[in-house]
Amino acid sequence: MRRKPLQSLLSRVFLLALGLSLFAGAWLFGIKVESAEPAELAPFVIKYPNIQWFDPVYVADEKGWFAEEGIQIQWAGEIPAAQLATAVASRSIDFANRHTPVVLMAIAGGARLKLVAAGAKTTPERPHMKCVVLPTSSIQSVKDFKGKKIAVNSFGAGSEYVLKEYLKRNGLDKDVEFVVIPDAKQEQVLLQGLIDVGVLHSPYCEKVVKTGAGREVFNDYVVDDGISGMLPYFTHTDFIQEHPDIVRKFLRVLVRASEWTNEHHEEAGVIFAKRRGLDPAYAESRDYYKNGIIPDDVPVQWWIDLLVREGKLKEGRIIAWNVYTNDYNPYYQPGQK
């Protein structure tokens, strides 16, 4: 009877030794033993369009900065500029970069979009767009636009509205003819004499001017020091609610690439040319708002006021502060201007 406790103890020692030997054998022969360590998380996939104009997202992706934040850019292909807001609204893509009035009109139409970063700005050296004519043209200033045919890449965006505003201020808004021609085709149409003025965006305006095919008359900085030129990034409000941390990470990388671009314009242009299959001699970059922060209501309100004057937007339909946010920008401090 006294031997049973001893037998029980010996049995337990034997089983423990057996377990240890099996584990050691598995380790020795390379047999995988499950551990409590979590598996490495897969990157979060962001659907993003192949933007036609310069975009720091190309820079960030080229340098691997998204991967550092656990993000993978899934390139959705080139989406026509006029359809970018619709693509984000339908959630075919997650973010896009488009001129402010286009996004505002989409919001006015019911799209649940939100501006989350300021993006590029118009400066004298790097404007949003340029008005270009043939080198031999008699046009020297906006006063000479009277009776001329002007090409814009689309109606309802900056190339139409900003130029119309400048013409109106010079008493010429009723004396010109607008036609829609994509930027990529305007040089050819200009050379054929089918238009008098092309309103071109980068990189097309650089190519026309640098090759001598055309010359710049003025750019959009002439209108209120380029306040209309903000080219913001936006996303769907549902995406923000579902993935707030991803929005913050995306913006952290975007700001990093934008600030780098501000310091390395030439190299940034080369990366853009590589990604878009362009001649690097004609590919330039843009200037970007500091840390991607939308400074205040002004660049948004400027467009709201203009769209109301143009009869495109009902007064009070959109409130400036309600269509943008800096709250997901990791570099923004509340109350910061």
DOKOLVO-655818 format. One line per field, with one value per residue (C-alpha): x negated, y negated, z. Coordinates in Angstrom, 3 decimals, padded with zeros to 6 digits. Layout:
BEGIN
x (X, ...) $
y (Y, ...) $
z (Z, ...) $
***
This chain:
BEGIN
x (000.000, -002.863, -004.385, -001.504, -002.525, -006.059, -004.801, -002.620, -005.564, -007.795, -005.093, -004.866, -008.640, -008.706, -005.993, -007.713, -011.024, -009.314, -007.696, -010.970, -012.773, -010.101, -010.280, -014.088, -013.913, -011.511, -013.827, -016.876, -015.332, -013.812, -010.193, -008.126, -006.783, -003.992, -004.874, -002.736, -004.311, -001.814, -002.320, -003.489, -000.498, 000.155, -000.098, 003.083, 003.932, 004.944, 006.513, 005.050, 005.243, 002.299, 002.590, 001.687, 000.027, -002.856, -001.947, -004.190, -002.502, -004.742, -007.777, -006.697, -005.987, -009.307, -011.208, -009.335, -007.898, -004.388, -005.789, -007.446, -003.959, -002.464, -000.668, -000.682, 000.462, 002.605, 002.430, 005.897, 004.757, 005.317, 008.761, 009.935, 009.593, 013.312, 014.108, 011.761, 014.289, 016.901, 014.435, 013.763, 017.480, 018.244, 015.263, 013.643, 010.537, 009.689, 007.946, 007.467, 005.938, 008.123, 008.785, 011.032, 014.091, 014.541, 014.655, 016.984, 019.463, 019.385, 020.121, 022.940, 024.361, 024.447, 021.027, 019.680, 016.168, 013.773, 010.626, 007.869, 004.681, 003.927, 001.664, 000.038, 000.310, -000.161, -003.375, -004.899, -007.578, -005.338, -001.744, 001.214, 001.676, 000.341, 001.937, -000.206, -000.187, -002.309, -005.650, -004.490, -001.105, -000.166, 001.294, -000.777, 001.679, 005.199, 006.451, 005.573, 007.838, 010.849, 012.450, 010.034, 010.646, 009.322, 008.836, 009.428, 009.089, 012.623, 015.539, 016.294, 012.691, 009.980, 008.863, 012.315, 013.330, 010.058, 009.526, 013.156, 012.710, 009.613, 011.372, 014.358, 012.117, 010.764, 014.189, 013.722, 015.771, 018.334, 015.828, 014.039, 014.903, 014.054, 013.515, 012.660, 009.420, 007.339, 003.966, 002.113, 003.630, 003.529, -000.010, 000.936, 004.164, 002.312, -000.307, 002.476, 003.949, 007.288, 007.078, 005.436, 004.691, 004.092, 004.640, 002.091, 001.139, -002.140, -003.896, -002.389, -002.998, -006.687, -007.146, -005.473, -007.467, -010.857, -010.753, -009.814, -006.512, -004.722, -005.248, -003.566, -001.387, -000.490, 000.427, 003.059, 000.961, 002.230, 005.634, 005.469, 001.879, 002.860, 005.258, 007.388, 004.547, 004.854, 004.918, 006.186, 006.294, 009.633, 011.273, 014.695, 016.078, 016.858, 013.217, 012.206, 014.636, 013.578, 009.809, 008.804, 005.316, 004.728, 005.724, 003.174, 000.467, 001.264, 001.054, -002.189, -003.788, -002.190, -003.540, -006.977, -007.010, -005.595, -008.191, -010.924, -009.624, -009.792, -013.506, -014.289, -012.180, -014.443, -014.831, -011.110, -010.399, -012.681, -010.789, -007.482, -008.766, -009.923, -006.570, -004.584, -006.888, -007.658, -010.758, -012.412, -013.530, -009.942, -008.712, -008.611, -007.208, -005.030, -005.252, -003.298, -001.578, -003.670, -003.030, 000.029, 002.127, 005.150, 004.353, 007.905, 011.247, 009.883, 008.786, 012.076, 014.294, 012.736, 014.137, 017.504, 017.979, 016.983, 019.260, 022.161, 021.440, 021.330, 024.721, 023.276, 023.828, 026.685, 025.558, 025.359, 025.375, 021.769, 019.991, 016.203, 015.165, 017.461, 015.811, 012.233, 010.386, 006.816, 007.646, 006.000, 002.824, 000.218, -001.565, 001.481, 001.948, 005.484, 005.790, 002.829, 002.963) $
y (000.000, -002.406, -001.839, -003.472, -007.109, -006.245, -004.531, -007.538, -009.905, -007.743, -007.654, -011.450, -011.811, -009.322, -011.157, -014.518, -013.118, -011.551, -014.867, -016.738, -014.198, -014.348, -018.162, -018.040, -015.493, -017.617, -020.617, -018.513, -017.185, -020.471, -019.558, -022.758, -023.346, -025.869, -028.910, -031.558, -034.325, -036.017, -035.653, -038.674, -040.731, -041.087, -044.650, -046.680, -047.108, -050.588, -050.903, -053.966, -055.319, -055.966, -059.761, -061.510, -064.529, -064.608, -062.843, -062.208, -058.829, -057.639, -058.856, -057.166, -053.879, -053.981, -054.504, -051.817, -054.207, -052.725, -049.270, -050.684, -051.586, -048.205, -049.524, -048.140, -050.335, -048.417, -050.458, -050.638, -051.894, -055.274, -056.669, -059.707, -062.863, -063.581, -060.193, -060.228, -061.662, -059.170, -056.304, -057.210, -057.770, -054.274, -052.896, -051.502, -053.232, -054.394, -057.757, -060.202, -063.574, -066.057, -069.768, -071.215, -072.262, -068.768, -067.254, -069.994, -069.383, -065.649, -066.321, -068.676, -065.831, -063.508, -061.846, -061.150, -062.447, -064.302, -066.292, -064.967, -066.666, -069.914, -068.487, -070.761, -074.535, -077.112, -079.110, -081.422, -078.841, -075.771, -076.705, -074.391, -075.291, -077.551, -079.325, -078.534, -079.914, -079.423, -081.262, -083.359, -084.228, -087.873, -087.109, -088.783, -089.137, -088.257, -091.367, -089.616, -086.636, -088.450, -086.424, -083.499, -079.766, -078.297, -074.612, -073.240, -069.608, -069.469, -071.621, -072.031, -072.176, -074.742, -075.117, -076.455, -078.314, -080.041, -081.305, -082.437, -084.354, -086.090, -086.890, -088.269, -090.558, -091.863, -092.253, -089.379, -086.492, -086.733, -087.157, -083.798, -080.277, -077.260, -073.773, -070.575, -068.878, -066.564, -067.953, -065.237, -066.382, -070.152, -070.591, -068.938, -070.911, -074.138, -073.442, -072.735, -076.150, -074.726, -076.585, -079.840, -079.042, -075.800, -075.612, -072.969, -071.145, -069.463, -067.600, -068.716, -072.427, -071.811, -069.833, -072.445, -075.319, -073.566, -072.282, -075.716, -074.483, -077.131, -079.914, -080.769, -083.874, -083.570, -080.961, -080.602, -082.438, -085.717, -085.072, -085.917, -084.659, -081.127, -080.481, -078.385, -075.948, -073.637, -070.053, -068.064, -064.377, -062.919, -059.672, -058.267, -059.089, -055.392, -054.518, -057.019, -055.487, -051.921, -052.483, -055.652, -054.314, -053.490, -057.020, -058.356, -056.047, -056.944, -060.637, -060.184, -058.668, -061.215, -064.111, -062.508, -062.235, -065.748, -067.335, -065.361, -066.598, -070.202, -069.659, -067.444, -068.682, -067.385, -063.880, -063.708, -064.598, -061.777, -059.266, -060.524, -060.214, -056.654, -055.632, -057.249, -056.314, -059.962, -061.742, -062.979, -066.141, -067.385, -065.934, -068.360, -068.249, -070.606, -072.634, -071.232, -072.724, -072.382, -068.991, -068.518, -070.640, -072.431, -075.887, -077.149, -077.592, -080.077, -077.769, -075.879, -078.925, -080.612, -077.802, -077.695, -081.410, -081.037, -078.048, -079.995, -082.961, -080.610, -079.192, -075.704, -075.566, -076.796, -079.201, -077.458, -073.983, -073.386, -074.753, -074.980, -073.604, -070.607, -069.218, -068.903, -067.693, -067.750, -065.438, -062.393, -064.201, -063.131, -066.488, -068.590, -070.218, -071.363, -075.101, -075.129, -077.428) $
z (000.000, 000.751, -002.691, -004.648, -003.975, -005.059, -008.216, -009.037, -008.616, -010.804, -013.498, -013.545, -013.788, -016.658, -018.613, -018.105, -019.313, -022.321, -023.253, -022.986, -025.125, -027.838, -027.940, -028.109, -030.903, -032.874, -032.522, -033.469, -036.690, -037.746, -037.113, -036.732, -033.263, -032.965, -030.876, -029.255, -031.375, -033.757, -037.509, -039.486, -040.659, -044.366, -045.722, -046.008, -049.693, -050.857, -054.296, -055.986, -059.565, -061.874, -061.738, -065.009, -063.387, -060.936, -057.700, -054.654, -054.266, -057.113, -055.165, -051.942, -053.683, -055.547, -052.303, -050.359, -047.792, -047.939, -047.207, -044.073, -042.816, -043.703, -046.783, -050.315, -053.201, -055.656, -058.844, -060.372, -063.771, -065.353, -064.618, -066.618, -064.531, -064.806, -063.214, -060.217, -057.767, -058.965, -058.568, -054.935, -054.282, -055.605, -053.654, -056.767, -055.423, -051.903, -052.413, -055.277, -056.087, -057.958, -058.202, -055.463, -057.560, -058.966, -055.486, -054.212, -057.005, -056.307, -052.626, -053.595, -055.668, -052.667, -052.773, -049.282, -049.815, -047.537, -048.315, -046.035, -047.303, -049.103, -051.799, -054.369, -054.519, -057.264, -057.092, -059.727, -060.517, -060.433, -061.249, -061.656, -065.335, -068.071, -071.012, -074.052, -077.606, -080.711, -080.670, -083.642, -082.119, -081.734, -078.308, -075.601, -072.708, -071.641, -073.477, -076.722, -075.972, -077.406, -080.191, -079.710, -079.433, -076.182, -075.378, -071.869, -070.806, -069.389, -068.380, -064.700, -063.478, -062.880, -066.483, -067.343, -064.189, -063.270, -066.805, -067.032, -063.785, -065.137, -068.414, -066.526, -064.480, -067.774, -069.394, -071.836, -070.475, -073.307, -076.102, -076.275, -077.419, -075.255, -076.668, -074.786, -075.859, -073.612, -072.537, -074.452, -077.765, -077.338, -078.712, -082.000, -082.320, -081.499, -084.182, -086.687, -085.988, -084.841, -081.524, -080.477, -076.833, -074.951, -071.195, -070.294, -067.124, -066.230, -067.826, -071.154, -070.672, -069.895, -073.088, -075.300, -073.825, -073.558, -077.127, -078.432, -079.837, -077.783, -075.275, -072.017, -071.868, -068.165, -065.579, -062.867, -060.271, -061.805, -060.185, -056.473, -056.168, -057.085, -054.201, -056.571, -057.222, -054.216, -055.520, -052.530, -051.668, -050.693, -049.676, -048.836, -045.394, -044.847, -045.473, -042.792, -040.290, -041.113, -041.278, -039.399, -038.631, -042.295, -043.271, -040.783, -042.135, -045.739, -044.913, -042.985, -046.075, -048.409, -046.345, -046.238, -050.031, -050.509, -048.235, -049.973, -053.326, -052.115, -051.510, -054.532, -057.452, -060.208, -058.786, -058.055, -061.681, -062.851, -060.676, -062.046, -065.621, -064.949, -063.492, -066.314, -069.201, -069.998, -071.226, -068.001, -069.824, -069.723, -066.430, -063.525, -060.013, -057.991, -054.787, -051.826, -048.803, -045.661, -044.049, -046.243, -043.908, -045.376, -043.957, -043.395, -045.151, -047.700, -050.583, -050.288, -049.784, -052.831, -054.955, -053.221, -053.910, -057.544, -058.130, -056.586, -058.884, -061.867, -060.942, -060.446, -056.709, -054.548, -051.842, -048.474, -050.045, -048.952, -045.885, -046.309, -042.928, -043.364, -046.516, -045.260, -042.187, -040.903, -038.007, -039.596, -040.545, -037.959, -038.331, -037.537, -034.152, -033.196, -033.633, -036.010, -039.030) $
***
